Amino acid sequence: APRVDTNWHIYAFNKPLRVVTTLKDERGRKTIANFLPKDRRLYPVGRLDYDSTGLLIITDHGELTNRLLHPSFKVDKEYLVKISGRPLTSIETEMFTSGLKLDDGMTSPCRLEYHPESNAYSVTIREGRKRQVRRMFACLGHSVISLHRVRFGPLKIGSLKPGEIRELNAEERAALLTSAGLPA
């Protein structure tokens, strides 16, 4: 049997506001590199916008990265979103969840749950187009005030504070690898 390399690392990172999801920024803004361990080459799995916060998976496992980002693996990403103005109407909610026509094509169906006590939405998508959730709300005439990723596949952000990074435990690691169709 082929030897499985277990010498790679997978971290959960809570990206703070106004931090770029790259390792270098030509405009001199703070990047996620400021928060990562310096002794290894690590890369973010996908990205969160400068003005978005929340869970980023950081790893040196290339195949895991490719699979988590590939639409065929259908890995859920869940966001907590606050929008300006009134809540969505039932018709807007129906349009949002069944798929909206954006400039780069139709969005796939998604889950949307309204939390009236915090006036926020829980949005779960399986795609990850550039600024997709923001564009979906904009398509219905709503602007996003805050967008915070709380879950990526089986991995939840939990009590991780902004700017905090931690290595996944064995259980989380196994669940994440399994969700990407890799041996745990």
C-alpha positions as CSV (number, residue, x, y, z in Angstrom):
1,A,0.0,0.0,0.0
2,P,1.2,3.5,-0.7
3,R,2.6,5.3,2.3
4,V,0.3,8.2,3.4
5,D,2.3,11.3,4.3
6,T,1.0,12.5,7.7
7,N,3.7,15.2,8.0
8,W,1.4,18.0,6.8
9,H,-0.5,20.5,9.0
10,I,-4.1,21.7,9.0
11,Y,-5.1,24.8,11.0
12,A,-8.3,26.6,11.7
13,F,-7.8,30.4,11.6
14,N,-10.3,33.2,12.5
15,K,-9.5,35.9,10.0
16,P,-10.0,39.3,11.4
17,L,-11.5,42.3,9.6
18,R,-9.3,44.3,7.2
19,V,-6.8,41.5,6.7
20,V,-6.0,40.2,3.2
21,T,-6.2,36.4,2.5
22,T,-2.8,36.3,0.8
23,L,0.7,35.9,2.0
24,K,1.9,39.2,0.5
25,D,0.1,42.4,-0.4
26,E,1.5,44.9,-2.9
27,R,-0.6,47.6,-1.2
28,G,1.1,47.1,2.1
29,R,-2.1,45.9,3.9
30,K,-1.9,43.4,6.8
31,T,-2.1,39.8,5.4
32,I,-2.8,36.4,7.0
33,A,1.0,35.8,6.9
34,N,1.2,38.0,10.0
35,F,-0.7,35.3,12.0
36,L,0.8,32.1,10.6
37,P,3.6,29.9,12.0
38,K,6.8,31.1,10.3
39,D,8.6,27.7,10.2
40,R,6.6,26.1,7.3
41,R,5.0,27.0,4.0
42,L,1.3,27.2,4.5
43,Y,-1.6,28.3,2.3
44,P,-5.2,29.3,2.8
45,V,-7.9,27.1,1.4
46,G,-9.8,29.6,-0.7
47,R,-10.2,33.2,0.6
48,L,-12.3,35.6,2.6
49,D,-12.6,39.2,1.5
50,Y,-10.7,42.0,3.2
51,D,-14.0,43.1,4.8
52,S,-15.1,39.6,5.7
53,T,-14.2,37.6,8.8
54,G,-14.2,34.1,10.1
55,L,-13.0,30.6,9.5
56,L,-10.2,30.0,7.1
57,I,-8.5,26.6,6.7
58,I,-4.7,26.9,6.4
59,T,-2.7,24.0,5.3
60,D,0.4,22.7,3.5
61,H,-1.7,19.7,2.1
62,G,-2.1,20.5,-1.6
63,E,-4.5,17.8,-2.5
64,L,-6.8,18.6,0.4
65,T,-6.8,22.3,-0.8
66,N,-7.7,21.3,-4.3
67,R,-10.5,19.0,-3.3
68,L,-12.1,21.4,-0.7
69,L,-12.3,24.1,-3.4
70,H,-13.5,21.8,-6.2
71,P,-17.3,22.1,-6.7
72,S,-17.6,18.3,-7.3
73,F,-16.9,17.6,-3.6
74,K,-19.8,19.9,-2.6
75,V,-18.3,21.0,0.7
76,D,-20.7,23.3,2.6
77,K,-19.5,26.8,3.7
78,E,-21.7,28.5,6.2
79,Y,-21.8,32.3,6.8
80,L,-23.5,34.6,9.3
81,V,-24.5,37.6,7.4
82,K,-26.0,41.0,8.5
83,I,-27.7,43.1,5.8
84,S,-28.8,46.7,5.8
85,G,-32.5,47.7,5.7
86,R,-35.4,45.3,6.1
87,P,-35.2,41.5,6.1
88,L,-35.8,39.7,2.8
89,T,-39.4,39.1,1.8
90,S,-40.6,35.5,1.4
91,I,-40.4,35.9,-2.4
92,E,-36.8,37.2,-2.1
93,T,-35.9,34.3,0.2
94,E,-37.3,31.8,-2.3
95,M,-35.3,33.4,-5.1
96,F,-32.2,33.4,-3.0
97,T,-32.4,29.8,-2.0
98,S,-33.4,28.4,-5.4
99,G,-30.6,30.3,-7.3
100,L,-30.0,33.8,-8.6
101,K,-28.7,34.9,-11.9
102,L,-25.4,36.8,-11.3
103,D,-23.0,38.2,-14.0
104,D,-21.1,34.8,-14.0
105,G,-24.2,32.6,-14.2
106,M,-26.8,31.1,-12.0
107,T,-26.0,30.2,-8.4
108,S,-26.7,26.8,-7.1
109,P,-29.5,26.3,-4.6
110,C,-28.4,27.1,-1.1
111,R,-29.8,27.2,2.5
112,L,-30.9,30.5,4.1
113,E,-32.1,30.8,7.7
114,Y,-33.2,34.1,9.3
115,H,-32.4,34.8,13.0
116,P,-34.7,37.6,13.9
117,E,-33.2,38.1,17.4
118,S,-29.8,39.1,15.9
119,N,-31.3,40.3,12.5
120,A,-28.8,38.0,10.8
121,Y,-28.9,35.3,8.2
122,S,-27.2,32.0,8.2
123,V,-26.3,31.3,4.5
124,T,-24.9,27.9,3.5
125,I,-23.4,27.6,0.0
126,R,-21.5,24.8,-1.8
127,E,-19.9,27.1,-4.4
128,G,-17.3,29.7,-3.7
129,R,-17.4,32.3,-6.4
130,K,-15.7,35.7,-5.8
131,R,-17.8,37.7,-3.3
132,Q,-20.7,35.4,-4.0
133,V,-22.8,35.9,-0.9
134,R,-22.4,39.7,-1.1
135,R,-23.4,39.6,-4.8
136,M,-26.4,37.4,-4.1
137,F,-27.8,39.9,-1.5
138,A,-26.9,42.8,-3.8
139,C,-28.9,41.2,-6.6
140,L,-32.0,41.6,-4.4
141,G,-31.1,45.2,-3.5
142,H,-29.5,44.5,-0.1
143,S,-26.0,45.4,1.0
144,V,-24.1,43.3,3.4
145,I,-22.9,45.0,6.6
146,S,-20.9,42.0,7.9
147,L,-20.1,38.6,6.7
148,H,-18.5,36.0,9.0
149,R,-17.7,32.4,8.0
150,V,-18.7,30.0,10.8
151,R,-18.2,26.6,9.2
152,F,-16.3,25.0,6.4
153,G,-17.5,21.4,5.7
154,P,-17.4,19.6,9.1
155,L,-15.2,22.2,10.7
156,K,-16.8,24.9,12.9
157,I,-15.1,28.1,14.1
158,G,-16.1,27.4,17.7
159,S,-14.5,29.8,20.3
160,L,-11.6,30.8,18.1
161,K,-11.0,34.5,18.5
162,P,-10.2,36.9,15.7
163,G,-6.5,36.5,14.7
164,E,-6.3,33.2,16.6
165,I,-4.9,30.1,14.9
166,R,-4.9,26.5,16.1
167,E,-4.0,23.1,14.7
168,L,-6.9,20.8,14.1
169,N,-7.3,17.9,16.5
170,A,-7.3,14.3,15.3
171,E,-11.1,14.1,15.1
172,E,-11.5,17.4,13.1
173,R,-8.6,16.4,10.8
174,A,-10.2,13.0,10.0
175,A,-13.6,14.6,9.4
176,L,-12.1,17.2,7.0
177,L,-10.1,14.7,5.0
178,T,-13.1,12.4,4.8
179,S,-15.3,15.3,3.5
180,A,-12.7,15.8,0.7
181,G,-12.7,12.1,-0.1
182,L,-9.2,11.5,1.2
183,P,-8.1,8.7,3.6
184,A,-8.3,9.9,7.2
